[in-house]
């Protein structure tokens, strides 16, 4: 089976990439960032050090990591995740609300009051409410979808779970999906549960693209063709 062979061939590539990174990263300076300096929950008597299970980058990654750290310290990870997902679902059902969160022309005071009122109506906890207020104050509400996605990845990793998105031209047969899942399971080590989400994209032409965490392994024919095209355009040295 051609696809099965490609699945098996990903093992050394995945293992090499993962071994080059730390399995967990501590963010000692995230909350010292001026944008993230608000204390989302009541500070404990003794400062608790929290390790972020997946390295996150960019605006959404930084905010998600800061929220994760605060939620773990407050022992409220599941509650915060549920409340953030409720907000995302509400924005999907209300185009007006979704547009409001993305509209930077709305005065800061108006954004903060609206978010505070929404949190009160939804009976969100202090941690979630304060976090959303920080986003409103800093004009970052437009990133809430990406932040929620990154936060979900962190909560999954916290539970020992890994979500892998696999893009192919046609759906993977069950036996090949099982083999890929076992491959990722082998790479990640015991104690990790791998959940695979399949995506279909005919534009990759063939092969597969695997995404998990913030890693992307592109083994598509489209990418290989582009690489070959670049090589052919390079001048020959005799």
Buried (B, 14 or more C-beta within 10 A) or exposed (E): EEBBEBBBEBBEEBBEEBEEEEEEEEBEEBBEEEBBEBEBBEEEEEEEEBBBBBBBEEBBBBBBBBBBBBBBBBEBBEBBBBBBEEBBEEBEEEEEBBEBBEEEEBEEEEBBEBBBEBBEEEEBBEBBBBBBBBBBBBBBBBBBBBBBBBBBBBBBBBEEBBBBBBBBBEEBEEEBBEBBBBBBBBBBEEEBEBEBEBEEEEEBEBBBBBBBBBBEBBBBEBBBEEEEEEEEEEEEEE
